[in-house]
């Protein structure tokens, strides 16, 4: 190579640092995505439980009204 040019096969310290940084950022994005997915599942579960509770409360009120 002329004039200090580098070939594609020459790996520098900067290359490894960039690779490590990119891997770390990718891992952080994966963790965030995982947590967002878990939050969505929990929100759906809470919503489902709230609907069940509301139905049970309606049944209870109906039973109380029938016994009065």
C-alpha positions as MATLAB code, in Angstrom:
seq = 'XXXXXXXXXXXXXXXXXXXXXXXXXXXXXXXXXXXXXXXXXXXXXXXXXXXXXXXXXXXXXXXXXXXX';
ca = [
       0.000    0.000    0.000;
       1.153    3.477   -0.744;
       0.968    6.633    1.330;
      -0.112    4.877    4.510;
      -3.293    3.409    3.005;
      -4.806    0.510    4.918;
      -6.290   -2.588    3.435;
      -9.658   -3.967    4.446;
      -7.921   -6.701    6.419;
      -6.034   -4.310    8.687;
      -7.987   -3.992   11.907;
      -7.122   -1.044   14.105;
      -7.819   -0.364   17.751;
     -10.512    2.100   16.626;
     -12.217   -0.707   14.718;
     -12.393   -2.897   17.824;
     -13.568   -0.007   19.999;
     -16.310    0.858   17.512;
     -17.335   -2.785   17.282;
     -17.514   -3.056   21.078;
     -19.509    0.181   21.299;
     -21.956   -0.980   18.618;
     -22.439   -4.328   20.354;
     -23.099   -2.576   23.672;
     -25.636   -0.246   22.069;
     -27.350   -3.161   20.339;
     -27.549   -5.033   23.649;
     -29.060   -1.973   25.357;
     -31.682   -1.671   22.577;
     -32.543   -5.343   23.014;
     -32.958   -4.891   26.765;
     -35.224   -1.883   26.251;
     -37.314   -3.783   23.687;
     -37.626   -6.733   26.076;
     -38.744   -4.453   28.907;
     -41.237   -2.648   26.651;
     -42.701   -6.009   25.638;
     -42.983   -7.101   29.274;
     -44.700   -3.824   30.190;
     -47.215   -4.363   27.386;
     -47.963   -7.882   28.661;
     -48.425   -6.566   32.197;
     -50.701   -3.756   30.992;
     -52.852   -6.289   29.138;
     -53.042   -8.502   32.219;
     -54.073   -5.575   34.427;
     -56.728   -4.531   31.917;
     -58.067   -8.087   31.797;
     -58.182   -8.310   35.581;
     -59.975   -4.956   35.793;
     -62.651   -6.224   33.379;
     -63.108   -9.413   35.405;
     -63.371   -7.407   38.625;
     -65.950   -5.085   37.064;
     -68.051   -8.093   35.979;
     -67.865   -9.620   39.445;
     -68.922   -6.324   40.999;
     -71.896   -6.121   38.610;
     -72.935   -9.675   39.543;
     -72.629   -8.842   43.221;
     -74.780   -5.703   42.838;
     -77.357   -7.682   40.865;
     -77.524  -10.351   43.590;
     -77.854   -7.699   46.309;
     -80.664   -6.004   44.382;
     -82.503   -9.308   43.973;
     -82.377  -10.009   47.716;
     -83.719   -6.596   48.759;
];
